[in-house]
Amino acid sequence: MNYNNKKFRPIKNSENGETTSETIFEYKQTGNILASKYFGGQIISGHLIGLVDDNGNIEMRYHQVNTKNELMTGICFSKPEITKNGKIRLYETWQWTSGDKTSGESILEEI
């Protein structure tokens, strides 16, 4: 699976997460290396870097600056699913490595 030039938007997130339906992720992939910038909603600026395995699963690290001017960091694991309309849906489990270090789950859909 290749995520290059695909855009995603969260459709669900845990309460302790900062991304919302207003957050847009722009993915770039070269080989098995994935990078993204993201912004919108509570996120002023964010970046992630990850590795994509042969099944399209992603292991990533992220950092972002929120609207409270806080620098937040975390880890995330994403598992893809192809929807009936051929778009990618990502099921994510994540954990903050800053702040309260809590964890959560989110779902992103390709737009």
MINU-284421 format. One line per field, with one value per residue: x, y, z of N, C-alpha, C in turn; residue in three letters. Coordinates in nm, 3 decimals, padded with zeros to 5 digits. Example, Ala and Ser with C-alpha at 12.3 -4.5 7.8 and 13.67 -1.06 7.14 Angstrom:
// residues 2
neast	[01.319,01.285] .
nnorth	[-00.569,-00.225] .
nup	[00.780,00.708] .
caeast	[01.230,01.367] .
canorth	[-00.450,-00.106] .
caup	[00.780,00.714] .
ceast	[01.320,01.290] .
cnorth	[-00.330,00.003] .
cup	[00.780,00.787] .
aa	[ALA,SER] .
***
This chain:
// residues 111
neast	[00.085,00.050,00.085,00.139,00.086,-00.175,-00.460,-00.591,-00.853,-00.958,-01.226,-01.309,-01.209,-01.042,-01.132,-00.910,-00.746,-00.613,-00.668,-00.923,-01.223,-01.160,-00.891,-00.634,-00.441,-00.157,-00.010,00.308,00.504,00.798,00.947,00.945,00.911,00.718,00.593,00.435,00.265,00.048,-00.250,-00.494,-00.810,-00.753,-00.483,-00.202,00.037,00.173,00.375,00.461,00.648,00.703,00.710,00.613,00.475,00.469,00.197,00.071,00.047,00.124,00.387,00.449,00.587,00.501,00.484,00.356,00.224,-00.013,-00.321,-00.298,-00.043,00.132,00.386,00.347,00.399,00.409,00.338,00.220,00.020,-00.103,-00.360,-00.462,-00.770,-00.959,-01.227,-01.570,-01.602,-01.348,-01.166,-00.911,-00.922,-00.800,-00.728,-00.638,-00.415,-00.284,-00.040,00.040,00.364,00.435,00.310,00.026,00.069,-00.125,-00.328,-00.503,-00.757,-00.815,-00.981,-00.907,-01.000,-00.953,-00.960] .
nnorth	[-00.118,00.221,00.543,00.784,01.122,01.127,01.243,01.277,01.276,01.301,01.100,01.012,01.032,00.982,01.142,01.262,01.326,01.552,01.600,01.677,01.671,01.886,01.876,01.823,01.581,01.548,01.318,01.187,00.951,00.765,00.486,00.275,00.472,00.704,01.033,01.322,01.634,01.817,01.998,02.225,02.279,02.217,02.207,02.384,02.338,02.036,01.737,01.415,01.110,00.794,00.431,00.208,-00.110,-00.429,-00.488,-00.248,-00.137,00.114,00.241,00.507,00.827,01.135,01.496,01.805,02.142,02.291,02.491,02.605,02.676,02.471,02.223,01.906,01.550,01.214,00.858,00.634,00.373,00.249,00.082,-00.021,-00.015,-00.093,00.083,00.037,00.217,00.232,00.394,00.468,00.373,00.440,00.275,00.367,00.341,00.519,00.700,00.956,01.095,01.303,01.553,01.424,01.161,00.977,00.736,00.661,00.615,00.648,00.720,00.763,00.891,00.869,01.154] .
nup	[00.000,-00.080,00.041,-00.071,-00.152,-00.055,00.128,00.457,00.706,01.041,01.163,01.399,01.739,02.051,02.363,02.485,02.278,02.025,01.759,01.519,01.313,01.159,01.115,00.884,00.726,00.529,00.338,00.244,00.076,00.043,-00.073,00.201,00.385,00.551,00.562,00.703,00.703,00.913,01.008,01.145,01.315,01.650,01.608,01.528,01.388,01.273,01.250,01.123,01.121,00.980,00.944,00.693,00.670,00.487,00.475,00.483,00.732,00.971,01.165,01.369,01.471,01.622,01.634,01.751,01.756,01.951,01.976,02.223,02.236,02.305,02.290,02.176,02.185,02.049,01.996,01.744,01.604,01.307,01.131,00.814,00.622,00.337,00.215,00.100,-00.108,-00.209,-00.080,00.171,00.508,00.827,01.122,01.434,01.711,01.978,02.179,02.403,02.441,02.581,02.812,02.979,02.915,02.838,02.655,02.344,02.086,01.737,01.425,01.090,00.770,00.419,00.211] .
caeast	[00.000,00.127,00.008,00.193,-00.005,-00.311,-00.499,-00.679,-00.921,-01.013,-01.372,-01.332,-01.089,-01.064,-01.146,-00.779,-00.674,-00.623,-00.714,-01.068,-01.259,-01.101,-00.749,-00.602,-00.310,-00.109,00.091,00.409,00.573,00.909,00.981,00.861,00.914,00.602,00.602,00.314,00.239,-00.095,-00.290,-00.638,-00.875,-00.667,-00.343,-00.144,00.131,00.216,00.451,00.483,00.733,00.671,00.749,00.500,00.513,00.417,00.052,00.021,00.045,00.218,00.440,00.492,00.609,00.448,00.496,00.264,00.200,-00.159,-00.365,-00.255,00.100,00.203,00.450,00.303,00.462,00.348,00.359,00.093,00.020,-00.221,-00.392,-00.551,-00.882,-01.012,-01.372,-01.647,-01.581,-01.208,-01.082,-00.840,-00.960,-00.693,-00.763,-00.515,-00.397,-00.176,-00.009,00.122,00.493,00.446,00.186,-00.019,00.112,-00.238,-00.340,-00.635,-00.781,-00.875,-01.004,-00.890,-01.047,-00.898,-01.051] .
canorth	[00.000,00.343,00.657,00.907,01.226,01.106,01.330,01.211,01.359,01.219,01.092,00.974,01.041,00.980,01.277,01.318,01.358,01.692,01.613,01.681,01.663,02.001,01.851,01.760,01.518,01.535,01.212,01.166,00.825,00.724,00.352,00.243,00.586,00.793,01.162,01.400,01.755,01.827,02.126,02.248,02.257,02.252,02.191,02.490,02.272,01.904,01.654,01.279,01.026,00.656,00.321,00.132,-00.249,-00.490,-00.492,-00.111,-00.089,00.225,00.274,00.645,00.922,01.265,01.614,01.910,02.259,02.311,02.630,02.655,02.696,02.361,02.124,01.773,01.442,01.084,00.745,00.587,00.256,00.256,-00.037,00.025,-00.092,-00.032,00.094,-00.005,00.313,00.227,00.485,00.407,00.410,00.402,00.252,00.405,00.343,00.615,00.738,01.076,01.079,01.428,01.580,01.323,01.031,00.887,00.676,00.671,00.555,00.737,00.667,00.861,00.848,00.938,01.253] .
caup	[00.000,-00.088,00.091,-00.128,-00.200,-00.005,00.239,00.552,00.806,01.149,01.177,01.538,01.823,02.196,02.421,02.521,02.155,01.982,01.621,01.499,01.171,01.091,01.097,00.756,00.716,00.392,00.344,00.140,00.102,-00.044,-00.025,00.318,00.478,00.541,00.632,00.687,00.779,00.941,01.066,01.148,01.444,01.764,01.569,01.446,01.298,01.318,01.158,01.166,01.038,01.012,00.858,00.641,00.646,00.364,00.481,00.490,00.871,00.991,01.298,01.351,01.580,01.581,01.721,01.707,01.840,01.955,01.988,02.355,02.217,02.370,02.204,02.217,02.110,02.073,01.908,01.689,01.517,01.221,01.051,00.708,00.567,00.216,00.227,-00.019,-00.217,-00.251,-00.001,00.284,00.645,00.919,01.262,01.503,01.857,02.000,02.317,02.422,02.510,02.656,02.886,03.076,02.863,02.821,02.523,02.285,01.956,01.640,01.291,00.984,00.639,00.305,00.153] .
ceast	[00.089,00.038,00.049,00.083,-00.151,-00.335,-00.600,-00.736,-00.974,-01.167,-01.409,-01.200,-01.130,-01.066,-01.012,-00.693,-00.696,-00.669,-00.867,-01.097,-01.206,-00.952,-00.728,-00.458,-00.275,00.010,00.180,00.481,00.679,00.958,00.888,00.857,00.798,00.629,00.471,00.327,00.089,-00.124,-00.441,-00.700,-00.784,-00.518,-00.299,-00.050,00.173,00.290,00.456,00.580,00.707,00.726,00.624,00.547,00.445,00.265,-00.011,00.008,00.153,00.257,00.497,00.518,00.560,00.482,00.410,00.262,00.050,-00.192,-00.338,-00.105,00.183,00.264,00.415,00.367,00.394,00.390,00.222,00.118,-00.111,-00.236,-00.493,-00.664,-00.924,-01.165,-01.439,-01.626,-01.434,-01.115,-01.017,-00.896,-00.850,-00.747,-00.636,-00.526,-00.274,-00.155,00.076,00.253,00.528,00.316,00.152,00.012,-00.001,-00.241,-00.482,-00.642,-00.846,-00.896,-00.990,-00.945,-00.984,-01.004,-01.010] .
cnorth	[00.124,00.462,00.789,00.995,01.204,01.201,01.255,01.313,01.265,01.218,01.051,00.986,01.034,01.123,01.343,01.348,01.503,01.707,01.605,01.666,01.782,01.982,01.775,01.709,01.503,01.439,01.214,01.036,00.801,00.590,00.316,00.356,00.680,00.920,01.237,01.531,01.758,01.953,02.132,02.212,02.304,02.247,02.307,02.428,02.139,01.831,01.513,01.212,00.883,00.559,00.242,-00.011,-00.303,-00.495,-00.353,-00.056,00.016,00.233,00.413,00.717,01.057,01.372,01.725,02.024,02.285,02.460,02.689,02.687,02.594,02.270,01.986,01.668,01.310,00.979,00.694,00.465,00.257,00.128,00.005,-00.073,-00.018,-00.035,00.049,00.088,00.323,00.321,00.408,00.461,00.356,00.392,00.270,00.387,00.430,00.641,00.864,01.035,01.209,01.446,01.468,01.179,00.928,00.833,00.692,00.599,00.658,00.663,00.782,00.804,00.934,01.033,01.283] .
cup	[00.000,-00.051,00.027,-00.188,-00.159,00.113,00.325,00.650,00.914,01.145,01.319,01.613,01.969,02.248,02.451,02.398,02.115,01.837,01.616,01.349,01.091,01.062,00.966,00.761,00.568,00.393,00.221,00.176,-00.004,00.009,00.089,00.421,00.448,00.619,00.608,00.761,00.802,01.019,01.067,01.281,01.556,01.731,01.481,01.342,01.358,01.209,01.214,01.070,01.080,00.911,00.821,00.615,00.519,00.359,00.489,00.631,00.887,01.138,01.285,01.483,01.531,01.683,01.661,01.806,01.833,01.974,02.126,02.354,02.296,02.265,02.258,02.127,02.141,01.973,01.863,01.602,01.440,01.140,00.944,00.677,00.441,00.227,00.097,-00.137,-00.260,-00.177,00.115,00.414,00.736,01.061,01.344,01.654,01.880,02.149,02.316,02.488,02.583,02.734,02.982,03.034,02.854,02.678,02.472,02.152,01.865,01.509,01.194,00.855,00.530,00.248,00.009] .
aa	[MET,ASN,TYR,ASN,ASN,LYS,LYS,PHE,ARG,PRO,ILE,LYS,ASN,SER,GLU,ASN,GLY,GLU,THR,THR,SER,GLU,THR,ILE,PHE,GLU,TYR,LYS,GLN,THR,GLY,ASN,ILE,LEU,ALA,SER,LYS,TYR,PHE,GLY,GLY,GLN,ILE,ILE,SER,GLY,HIS,LEU,ILE,GLY,LEU,VAL,ASP,ASP,ASN,GLY,ASN,ILE,GLU,MET,ARG,TYR,HIS,GLN,VAL,ASN,THR,LYS,ASN,GLU,LEU,MET,THR,GLY,ILE,CYS,PHE,SER,LYS,PRO,GLU,ILE,THR,LYS,ASN,GLY,LYS,ILE,ARG,LEU,TYR,GLU,THR,TRP,GLN,TRP,THR,SER,GLY,ASP,LYS,THR,SER,GLY,GLU,SER,ILE,LEU,GLU,GLU,ILE] .
***
